[in-house]
Amino acid sequence: MYLRSLLYTQAWRKEGLPLKTTSNEAAKMFDASLTQVCLITEIYKMLIAYICNVQSGLSSFHAHMDRKVSGEAGFELEVKSSEQSL
């Protein structure tokens, strides 16, 4: 039992981060909590990067369309509803 209670505390100590507890359960809960915080942080970073990438893509699309429309003086876009095409 004592050997098992040192598994998490020894792992932290091995990484140079000794915990001031001999309770494997406390070390395990701390490890799980820290892991969740790190994962949530990584997910937020990925989400922000994705949103920035989408916004960048939309900005360049709008700029491209502005250049196309401004290059053609009589440009008009006609939108037909599905009812008109029947």
C-alpha positions in Angstrom: 0.0 0.0 0.0 2.8 2.4 0.9 4.6 1.8 -2.4 1.4 2.6 -4.4 0.9 5.8 -2.4 4.2 7.1 -3.6 3.6 6.6 -7.4 2.2 10.1 -8.1 4.4 11.9 -5.5 7.5 10.2 -6.9 6.6 11.2 -10.4 6.3 14.8 -9.4 9.5 14.7 -7.5 11.2 13.1 -10.5 10.2 16.1 -12.6 11.8 18.4 -10.0 8.4 19.4 -8.5 8.2 17.7 -5.2 4.7 17.8 -3.5 4.5 18.2 0.2 2.2 15.3 0.7 2.5 11.5 1.0 -1.0 11.0 -0.1 -1.2 9.4 -3.5 -4.9 10.4 -3.7 -4.1 14.0 -3.2 -1.3 13.9 -5.7 -3.5 12.2 -8.2 -6.3 14.8 -7.8 -3.8 17.6 -8.1 -2.4 16.0 -11.3 -5.9 15.5 -12.8 -6.8 19.1 -12.0 -3.7 20.5 -13.5 -4.1 18.3 -16.6 -7.7 19.7 -17.1 -6.5 23.3 -16.8 -3.8 22.7 -19.3 -6.1 21.0 -21.8 -8.7 23.7 -21.5 -6.0 26.3 -22.1 -4.8 24.5 -25.2 -8.4 24.2 -26.5 -8.9 27.9 -26.1 -5.6 28.6 -27.9 -6.7 26.4 -30.8 -10.1 28.0 -30.9 -8.7 31.5 -30.9 -6.3 30.6 -33.7 -9.1 29.1 -35.7 -11.3 32.2 -35.3 -8.4 34.5 -36.3 -7.7 32.3 -39.4 -11.4 32.4 -40.4 -11.5 36.2 -39.9 -8.4 36.6 -41.9 -9.8 34.5 -44.7 -13.0 36.5 -44.7 -11.1 39.8 -44.8 -9.1 38.8 -47.8 -12.3 37.5 -49.5 -14.0 40.9 -48.9 -10.9 42.8 -50.2 -10.8 40.6 -53.3 -14.5 41.2 -54.0 -14.1 44.9 -53.4 -11.3 45.0 -56.0 -13.4 43.0 -58.5 -16.5 45.1 -58.0 -14.6 48.4 -58.2 -12.9 47.3 -61.4 -16.2 46.9 -63.2 -18.2 50.2 -63.2 -21.6 48.7 -64.1 -21.3 45.6 -61.9 -24.6 44.5 -60.3 -25.4 41.2 -58.6 -28.9 39.9 -59.3 -30.2 37.4 -56.7 -33.1 35.3 -57.7 -35.2 33.5 -55.1 -36.2 29.9 -55.7 -39.8 30.9 -56.3 -38.8 33.0 -59.3 -36.9 30.2 -61.0 -40.0 27.9 -61.0 
